[in-house]
Amino acid sequence: MTAVNSLMCVTQVPDSYGRDIWKGAYLQELAKLYTNPTEHQIKCRVGSFVTDNVSNMRKMSHNLAGDSDVDVIVYGCSMHYLNLISKDVERSRE
């Protein structure tokens, strides 16, 4: 990742060939892999990750919370929650 005009941009993508890319453990590995280099590259501390609210992201969040190598907060996006709730309300009206 690189900071460009105060925006974060992905500048490298890992080779995930043959990996279980949707598993929480793999996502945790990626979060750990990119946290330290990002902190050194842009000279700031990574303090949190915002994700959507699917089960693999919740699993990654749970795993990172118990990981002593990474000191970050991971939370689901509030707007994503609201979007999911609005879809449920809309379906219940049908």
N, C-alpha and C positions, 0 to 999 in steps of 0.2 A: 504494500500500500504506500501511497505517496500523497502528501498534502499538496494540492494545487489550488491556489487562490482560496485557502481556508476550507476546501472540500477534500474529502478523502476519496481516493481513487484506487482501485485494484490494479496493480501493475504486474502481478505475477499470479499464475494459476498453477496449483500443484498437479502433477501427473497422478491421476487417480485410477489409472488402468488396473483392472483386476481387484479393486478395493470395494468394500461395502460402503459406498459413498453416502448412503442414507442412514447409516447406523450412528447412534449418539456417540459411541466410542471414537469413531473416525472423525466426527465433527469436533469432538474434544481435542483430539490430536492436532487437528488443523488450527484450532484456536490457540493452543499452546505454541505450535510451530511459528505462528505469525506474530504473537504478542511481543516477544523480546526484540526481534529485528525491527518491527514497526516502531517500538519505543526508541530504539537507537537511531533509526533513520530520521524520524521527525522530531526527535528530542522532546518527547512528552510521554507521560505515563498512560497506558491503556487501562482505563478503570472500569469499563463496562462493555457489554455486547448487547445489542437489541436484536431480537430474532422474531420470526413469526411464531405461532403458538402450536405448531404440530408436535406430535409425540417425540420425534427424534430430537428436536430442539429442546424440548423439556428434559429429555434424558441427558443431553449434553450439559444443560444448565445444572442439573442435579449432580452430574459427575464433576463439573468444574467447582461446584460449591465445596466438595470434599477433597479437592486437589490442593495440596500444600505448595505446589510449584507455581500456581497461578493465583493472583490476588485480584479478581475481577468480580463484578456483579453482572449476572446475566438475567435479563428479564424479557418477557414477551411484549410486543408492541401493543400499546393501548388501542390504537386505531384499528389494529387487526382484530382485537377482541370486540370492539364496537361493530365492525363490519360483520363478524360472525353472528353476533347477537341480532343485528338488524335482519340478516338473512333468515334466522330462526323465527323472528317475529313475523316477517313477511310470509314465510311458509305456513305459519299457524293461522294466518288470515285466509288462506286459500280454501 
